[in-house]
Amino acid sequence: MTIKRGTVVSHTGAIEWGVGKVVEVNSLRATIQFSDGVIRKIASSHYTILQPGDPASFVPIPVIVPVVKKIRTTTKREKKVKQPVV
């Protein structure tokens, strides 16, 4: 099996990971985003345990939108100046 970017694969030793999509490949390893949400790096010497996966069964994890803090719209209060007692 040829491992290249965009290929959908499954790991025969870890079925619980689900299918994964190859996001990067170099001469030493492939970086794969699995359906369980974890990105794993598989060494090229272990490519034999990868098998083609069903592209329809790969579900990418949605990008989490960070919560934006509410911006303070009021101005700061002025300090009260104490008047000397006469």
N, CA, C and O atoms as a GROMACS GRO file, in nm:
protein
  344
    1MET      N    1   0.084  -0.118   0.000
    1MET     CA    2   0.000   0.000   0.000
    1MET      C    3   0.089   0.124   0.000
    1MET      O    4   0.186   0.131   0.074
    2THR      N    5   0.055   0.220  -0.082
    2THR     CA    6   0.128   0.346  -0.089
    2THR      C    7   0.066   0.445   0.008
    2THR      O    8  -0.054   0.472   0.005
    3ILE      N    9   0.150   0.499   0.095
    3ILE     CA   10   0.104   0.598   0.193
    3ILE      C   11   0.136   0.736   0.137
    3ILE      O   12   0.253   0.769   0.115
    4LYS      N   13   0.033   0.816   0.114
    4LYS     CA   14   0.053   0.952   0.067
    4LYS      C   15  -0.051   1.042   0.133
    4LYS      O   16  -0.150   0.995   0.187
    5ARG      N   17  -0.027   1.170   0.127
    5ARG     CA   18  -0.115   1.268   0.191
    5ARG      C   19  -0.258   1.254   0.137
    5ARG      O   20  -0.279   1.248   0.016
    6GLY      N   21  -0.355   1.251   0.229
    6GLY     CA   22  -0.495   1.240   0.191
    6GLY      C   23  -0.548   1.098   0.189
    6GLY      O   24  -0.669   1.078   0.181
    7THR      N   25  -0.460   0.999   0.198
    7THR     CA   26  -0.503   0.859   0.199
    7THR      C   27  -0.574   0.828   0.330
    7THR      O   28  -0.530   0.872   0.436
    8VAL      N   29  -0.682   0.753   0.323
    8VAL     CA   30  -0.754   0.710   0.443
    8VAL      C   31  -0.710   0.567   0.475
    8VAL      O   32  -0.715   0.479   0.389
    9VAL      N   33  -0.666   0.547   0.600
    9VAL     CA   34  -0.612   0.417   0.642
    9VAL      C   35  -0.673   0.375   0.775
    9VAL      O   36  -0.735   0.455   0.845
   10SER      N   37  -0.654   0.248   0.809
   10SER     CA   38  -0.687   0.201   0.943
   10SER      C   39  -0.568   0.121   0.993
   10SER      O   40  -0.494   0.061   0.915
   11HIS      N   41  -0.550   0.120   1.124
   11HIS     CA   42  -0.438   0.051   1.188
   11HIS      C   43  -0.488  -0.086   1.232
   11HIS      O   44  -0.581  -0.094   1.312
   12THR      N   45  -0.427  -0.193   1.182
   12THR     CA   46  -0.476  -0.328   1.212
   12THR      C   47  -0.457  -0.366   1.358
   12THR      O   48  -0.529  -0.452   1.409
   13GLY      N   49  -0.362  -0.303   1.426
   13GLY     CA   50  -0.337  -0.335   1.567
   13GLY      C   51  -0.416  -0.251   1.664
   13GLY      O   52  -0.417  -0.279   1.784
   14ALA      N   53  -0.484  -0.148   1.616
   14ALA     CA   54  -0.560  -0.059   1.703
   14ALA      C   55  -0.690  -0.018   1.636
   14ALA      O   56  -0.706   0.095   1.591
   15ILE      N   57  -0.782  -0.111   1.629
   15ILE     CA   58  -0.911  -0.087   1.564
   15ILE      C   59  -0.988   0.025   1.635
   15ILE      O   60  -1.064   0.098   1.572
   16GLU      N   61  -0.968   0.039   1.769
   16GLU     CA   62  -1.042   0.139   1.847
   16GLU      C   63  -1.008   0.282   1.807
   16GLU      O   64  -1.083   0.374   1.841
   17TRP      N   65  -0.898   0.303   1.735
   17TRP     CA   66  -0.862   0.436   1.687
   17TRP      C   67  -0.955   0.481   1.575
   17TRP      O   68  -0.968   0.601   1.550
   18GLY      N   69  -1.018   0.388   1.509
   18GLY     CA   70  -1.101   0.421   1.393
   18GLY      C   71  -1.014   0.440   1.270
   18GLY      O   72  -0.896   0.404   1.270
   19VAL      N   73  -1.071   0.496   1.166
   19VAL     CA   74  -0.994   0.523   1.045
   19VAL      C   75  -0.922   0.656   1.060
   19VAL      O   76  -0.963   0.742   1.139
   20GLY      N   77  -0.816   0.671   0.984
   20GLY     CA   78  -0.739   0.794   0.992
   20GLY      C   79  -0.705   0.847   0.855
   20GLY      O   80  -0.702   0.773   0.756
   21LYS      N   81  -0.680   0.976   0.850
   21LYS     CA   82  -0.642   1.041   0.725
   21LYS      C   83  -0.499   1.087   0.738
   21LYS      O   84  -0.462   1.152   0.835
   22VAL      N   85  -0.417   1.053   0.638
   22VAL     CA   86  -0.277   1.091   0.638
   22VAL      C   87  -0.267   1.240   0.610
   22VAL      O   88  -0.314   1.288   0.507
   23VAL      N   89  -0.205   1.314   0.704
   23VAL     CA   90  -0.194   1.458   0.688
   23VAL      C   91  -0.054   1.502   0.648
   23VAL      O   92  -0.036   1.612   0.596
   24GLU      N   93   0.046   1.415   0.671
   24GLU     CA   94   0.183   1.449   0.633
   24GLU      C   95   0.264   1.320   0.619
   24GLU      O   96   0.246   1.226   0.696
   25VAL      N   97   0.353   1.318   0.522
   25VAL     CA   98   0.439   1.202   0.500
   25VAL      C   99   0.580   1.252   0.471
   25VAL      O  100   0.599   1.344   0.392
   26ASN      N  101   0.679   1.189   0.536
   26ASN     CA  102   0.818   1.213   0.499
   26ASN      C  103   0.887   1.077   0.492
   26ASN      O  104   0.821   0.974   0.502
   27SER      N  105   1.017   1.076   0.476
   27SER     CA  106   1.087   0.949   0.456
   27SER      C  107   1.089   0.862   0.582
   27SER      O  108   1.109   0.741   0.571
   28LEU      N  109   1.069   0.921   0.700
   28LEU     CA  110   1.077   0.846   0.824
   28LEU      C  111   0.942   0.804   0.881
   28LEU      O  112   0.932   0.697   0.942
   29ARG      N  113   0.838   0.887   0.862
   29ARG     CA  114   0.709   0.858   0.925
   29ARG      C  115   0.593   0.927   0.854
   29ARG      O  116   0.611   1.017   0.772
   30ALA      N  117   0.475   0.882   0.890
   30ALA     CA  118   0.351   0.944   0.842
   30ALA      C  119   0.275   0.997   0.963
   30ALA      O  120   0.266   0.931   1.066
   31THR      N  121   0.221   1.117   0.949
   31THR     CA  122   0.137   1.176   1.054
   31THR      C  123  -0.007   1.153   1.011
   31THR      O  124  -0.049   1.192   0.902
   32ILE      N  125  -0.084   1.088   1.102
   32ILE     CA  126  -0.220   1.047   1.068
   32ILE      C  127  -0.316   1.098   1.175
   32ILE      O  128  -0.292   1.081   1.295
   33GLN      N  129  -0.426   1.162   1.132
   33GLN     CA  130  -0.531   1.207   1.223
   33GLN      C  131  -0.639   1.100   1.224
   33GLN      O  132  -0.705   1.078   1.123
   34PHE      N  133  -0.656   1.035   1.338
   34PHE     CA  134  -0.753   0.928   1.350
   34PHE      C  135  -0.888   0.981   1.396
   34PHE      O  136  -0.897   1.092   1.449
   35SER      N  137  -0.991   0.901   1.376
   35SER     CA  138  -1.128   0.941   1.410
   35SER      C  139  -1.149   0.962   1.559
   35SER      O  140  -1.245   1.029   1.599
   36ASP      N  141  -1.062   0.906   1.643
   36ASP     CA  142  -1.076   0.926   1.787
   36ASP      C  143  -1.025   1.062   1.832
   36ASP      O  144  -1.029   1.095   1.950
   37GLY      N  145  -0.976   1.142   1.736
   37GLY     CA  146  -0.933   1.279   1.766
   37GLY      C  147  -0.785   1.294   1.793
   37GLY      O  148  -0.738   1.406   1.814
   38VAL      N  149  -0.711   1.186   1.794
   38VAL     CA  150  -0.569   1.191   1.824
   38VAL      C  151  -0.488   1.185   1.695
   38VAL      O  152  -0.518   1.105   1.606
   39ILE      N  153  -0.386   1.270   1.686
   39ILE     CA  154  -0.295   1.267   1.572
   39ILE      C  155  -0.175   1.183   1.613
   39ILE      O  156  -0.110   1.210   1.714
   40ARG      N  157  -0.147   1.080   1.535
   40ARG     CA  158  -0.038   0.987   1.568
   40ARG      C  159   0.064   0.984   1.455
   40ARG      O  160   0.030   1.004   1.338
   41LYS      N  161   0.189   0.957   1.492
   41LYS     CA  162   0.297   0.944   1.394
   41LYS      C  163   0.336   0.797   1.387
   41LYS      O  164   0.373   0.736   1.488
   42ILE      N  165   0.328   0.742   1.268
   42ILE     CA  166   0.359   0.602   1.245
   42ILE      C  167   0.490   0.594   1.166
   42ILE      O  168   0.503   0.654   1.060
   43ALA      N  169   0.587   0.519   1.219
   43ALA     CA  170   0.717   0.503   1.153
   43ALA      C  171   0.699   0.428   1.021
   43ALA      O  172   0.612   0.342   1.008
   44SER      N  173   0.783   0.462   0.924
   44SER     CA  174   0.773   0.400   0.792
   44SER      C  175   0.796   0.249   0.799
   44SER      O  176   0.747   0.175   0.714
   45SER      N  177   0.868   0.203   0.899
   45SER     CA  178   0.891   0.059   0.915
   45SER      C  179   0.763  -0.014   0.957
   45SER      O  180   0.758  -0.137   0.950
   46HIS      N  181   0.661   0.059   1.002
   46HIS     CA  182   0.535   0.000   1.046
   46HIS      C  183   0.421   0.022   0.946
   46HIS      O  184   0.305  -0.003   0.979
   47TYR      N  185   0.452   0.068   0.826
   47TYR     CA  186   0.348   0.090   0.725
   47TYR      C  187   0.274  -0.040   0.690
   47TYR      O  188   0.161  -0.036   0.643
   48THR      N  189   0.336  -0.154   0.713
   48THR     CA  190   0.274  -0.282   0.678
   48THR      C  191   0.151  -0.311   0.764
   48THR      O  192   0.066  -0.390   0.723
   49ILE      N  193   0.140  -0.248   0.882
   49ILE     CA  194   0.022  -0.272   0.967
   49ILE      C  195  -0.093  -0.177   0.934
   49ILE      O  196  -0.199  -0.183   0.997
   50LEU      N  197  -0.072  -0.089   0.837
   50LEU     CA  198  -0.178   0.000   0.791
   50LEU      C  199  -0.247  -0.063   0.671
   50LEU      O  200  -0.182  -0.122   0.585
   51GLN      N  201  -0.378  -0.050   0.667
   51GLN     CA  202  -0.453  -0.101   0.552
   51GLN      C  203  -0.547   0.008   0.503
   51GLN      O  204  -0.582   0.098   0.579
   52PRO      N  205  -0.588   0.002   0.378
   52PRO     CA  206  -0.679   0.104   0.326
   52PRO      C  207  -0.808   0.110   0.407
   52PRO      O  208  -0.864   0.007   0.446
   53GLY      N  209  -0.854   0.232   0.432
   53GLY     CA  210  -0.979   0.251   0.506
   53GLY      C  211  -1.086   0.306   0.415
   53GLY      O  212  -1.059   0.354   0.305
   54ASP      N  213  -1.209   0.300   0.462
   54ASP     CA  214  -1.323   0.351   0.387
   54ASP      C  215  -1.328   0.503   0.404
   54ASP      O  216  -1.349   0.551   0.515
   55PRO      N  217  -1.309   0.580   0.296
   55PRO     CA  218  -1.311   0.726   0.307
   55PRO      C  219  -1.442   0.781   0.364
   55PRO      O  220  -1.442   0.886   0.428
   56ALA      N  221  -1.552   0.712   0.341
   56ALA     CA  222  -1.681   0.760   0.392
   56ALA      C  223  -1.691   0.746   0.544
   56ALA      O  224  -1.771   0.815   0.607
   57SER      N  225  -1.611   0.658   0.603
   57SER     CA  226  -1.619   0.637   0.747
   57SER      C  227  -1.528   0.730   0.826
   57SER      O  228  -1.533   0.731   0.949
   58PHE      N  229  -1.444   0.807   0.759
   58PHE     CA  230  -1.358   0.903   0.830
   58PHE      C  231  -1.438   1.027   0.863
   58PHE      O  232  -1.493   1.092   0.774
   59VAL      N  233  -1.443   1.059   0.991
   59VAL     CA  234  -1.515   1.178   1.037
   59VAL      C  235  -1.413   1.268   1.107
   59VAL      O  236  -1.366   1.236   1.216
   60PRO      N  237  -1.378   1.381   1.045
   60PRO     CA  238  -1.281   1.469   1.109
   60PRO      C  239  -1.339   1.532   1.235
   60PRO      O  240  -1.459   1.559   1.243
   61ILE      N  241  -1.253   1.554   1.332
   61ILE     CA  242  -1.293   1.617   1.457
   61ILE      C  243  -1.318   1.765   1.428
   61ILE      O  244  -1.233   1.830   1.367
   62PRO      N  245  -1.432   1.820   1.472
   62PRO     CA  246  -1.459   1.962   1.446
   62PRO      C  247  -1.360   2.051   1.522
   62PRO      O  248  -1.316   2.018   1.632
   63VAL      N  249  -1.329   2.162   1.461
   63VAL     CA  250  -1.239   2.259   1.523
   63VAL      C  251  -1.315   2.328   1.635
   63VAL      O  252  -1.426   2.377   1.616
   64ILE      N  253  -1.254   2.332   1.753
   64ILE     CA  254  -1.318   2.396   1.868
   64ILE      C  255  -1.293   2.545   1.860
   64ILE      O  256  -1.179   2.590   1.848
   65VAL      N  257  -1.402   2.621   1.866
   65VAL     CA  258  -1.392   2.766   1.861
   65VAL      C  259  -1.366   2.817   2.002
   65VAL      O  260  -1.443   2.786   2.093
   66PRO      N  261  -1.259   2.895   2.023
   66PRO     CA  262  -1.232   2.944   2.157
   66PRO      C  263  -1.339   3.041   2.205
   66PRO      O  264  -1.397   3.116   2.126
   67VAL      N  265  -1.362   3.039   2.334
   67VAL     CA  266  -1.462   3.128   2.394
   67VAL      C  267  -1.400   3.267   2.406
   67VAL      O  268  -1.289   3.283   2.457
   68VAL      N  269  -1.475   3.366   2.358
   68VAL     CA  270  -1.427   3.504   2.364
   68VAL      C  271  -1.482   3.568   2.490
   68VAL      O  272  -1.602   3.563   2.517
   69LYS      N  273  -1.392   3.628   2.568
   69LYS     CA  274  -1.436   3.694   2.690
   69LYS      C  275  -1.510   3.822   2.654
   69LYS      O  276  -1.480   3.889   2.556
   70LYS      N  277  -1.610   3.853   2.737
   70LYS     CA  278  -1.688   3.973   2.715
   70LYS      C  279  -1.601   4.095   2.744
   70LYS      O  280  -1.533   4.102   2.846
   71ILE      N  281  -1.603   4.189   2.652
   71ILE     CA  282  -1.524   4.310   2.667
   71ILE      C  283  -1.600   4.409   2.754
   71ILE      O  284  -1.719   4.432   2.734
   72ARG      N  285  -1.530   4.466   2.847
   72ARG     CA  286  -1.591   4.564   2.937
   72ARG      C  287  -1.620   4.692   2.860
   72ARG      O  288  -1.530   4.752   2.802
   73THR      N  289  -1.745   4.732   2.861
   73THR     CA  290  -1.784   4.849   2.781
   73THR      C  291  -1.800   4.974   2.866
   73THR      O  292  -1.808   5.084   2.813
   74THR      N  293  -1.804   4.958   2.998
   74THR     CA  294  -1.819   5.076   3.084
   74THR      C  295  -1.683   5.133   3.117
   74THR      O  296  -1.582   5.063   3.114
   75THR      N  297  -1.681   5.260   3.150
   75THR     CA  298  -1.554   5.324   3.187
   75THR      C  299  -1.530   5.306   3.336
   75THR      O  300  -1.622   5.276   3.412
   76LYS      N  301  -1.408   5.324   3.376
   76LYS     CA  302  -1.375   5.311   3.516
   76LYS      C  303  -1.435   5.429   3.594
   76LYS      O  304  -1.449   5.539   3.542
   77ARG      N  305  -1.469   5.402   3.718
   77ARG     CA  306  -1.523   5.507   3.804
   77ARG      C  307  -1.412   5.600   3.849
   77ARG      O  308  -1.296   5.560   3.866
   78GLU      N  309  -1.450   5.723   3.867
   78GLU     CA  310  -1.352   5.819   3.917
   78GLU      C  311  -1.340   5.803   4.068
   78GLU      O  312  -1.438   5.774   4.136
   79LYS      N  313  -1.220   5.822   4.119
   79LYS     CA  314  -1.199   5.814   4.262
   79LYS      C  315  -1.261   5.935   4.330
   79LYS      O  316  -1.253   6.048   4.281
   80LYS      N  317  -1.324   5.908   4.444
   80LYS     CA  318  -1.381   6.018   4.520
   80LYS      C  319  -1.269   6.083   4.602
   80LYS      O  320  -1.189   6.014   4.666
   81VAL      N  321  -1.264   6.213   4.598
   81VAL     CA  322  -1.164   6.286   4.674
   81VAL      C  323  -1.230   6.330   4.804
   81VAL      O  324  -1.334   6.395   4.802
   82LYS      N  325  -1.168   6.295   4.916
   82LYS     CA  326  -1.224   6.334   5.044
   82LYS      C  327  -1.200   6.482   5.069
   82LYS      O  328  -1.091   6.535   5.048
   83GLN      N  329  -1.307   6.546   5.114
   83GLN     CA  330  -1.298   6.689   5.147
   83GLN      C  331  -1.254   6.704   5.292
   83GLN      O  332  -1.302   6.631   5.379
   84PRO      N  333  -1.164   6.795   5.320
   84PRO     CA  334  -1.121   6.812   5.460
   84PRO      C  335  -1.238   6.862   5.546
   84PRO      O  336  -1.320   6.944   5.502
   85VAL      N  337  -1.244   6.813   5.667
   85VAL     CA  338  -1.350   6.852   5.761
   85VAL      C  339  -1.312   6.987   5.821
   85VAL      O  340  -1.200   7.003   5.868
   86VAL      N  341  -1.406   7.086   5.820
   86VAL     CA  342  -1.378   7.220   5.872
   86VAL      C  343  -1.450   7.242   6.002
   86VAL      O  344  -1.439   7.350   6.061
   0.00000   0.00000   0.00000
